[in-house]
């Protein structure tokens, strides 16, 4: 499939044949089943992950191939128009996914594991991978190609950014057992390793360093590597004083995330997920 997708992506035909659409249908089915993904664990990589650029090419190919169609449930009351290749994802009771009534949407071409809970209104975009037992809370977004592990909690109004293009760029990675607090934002290919905790309002991106008070180090993204939040780190929103120029004179501080501790029994007790909700 990889070679066929790359051929069709690189050599755009005048029109797409029935065989081309059949290829895309098989590709999207593999995305839905979790058999292929935009990024996957790789023990040989410095950050533990590798990008599957050809999968991102296949997702982009779907946008190129699809025409805009009317997807309205009720055209008069609430019209919807989108690419024919990306309708909403189909679920049945046997899927084992809870989609609580109230306006959530999951786009076709993403993997949603058993026991995932979708609280309204939330949105999961194409290419995303959400592991078993994870909760995506109200007003939360899981962006295109974002990879979210098992037993995570993506709290209300949090944004897990999508990185669909450029095709070689690592998407946002949230590993297993991570708690993302309310109103957090994780963007630009950041990797949050397993069992980390992001306190309310924490913003992570390539431009802002993270100060680790426990290990006396500063975590930064580079041209060749994403921002990486260590396993079990507890990160909160902080501030860093400007030390020169007018900023110092005016008493201005800049936002910065701060690692204040690493998980312990007290942390685990505070953020324990309840099996009764799943």
PyMOL commands that set and color helices and strands:
alter all, ss='L'
color gray80, all
select helices_A, chain A and resi 2-10+18-33+53-65+93-95+245-249+265-271+275-277
alter helices_A, ss='H'
color red, helices_A
select strands_A, chain A and resi 39-41+49-51+68-70+81-83+98-99+105-106+111-112+117-118+123-124+129-130+135-136+141-142+147-148+153-154+159-160+173-174+179-180+185-186+191-192+197-198+203-204+210-212+217-219+228-229+233-241+253-262
alter strands_A, ss='S'
color yellow, strands_A
deselect
rebuild
show_as cartoon
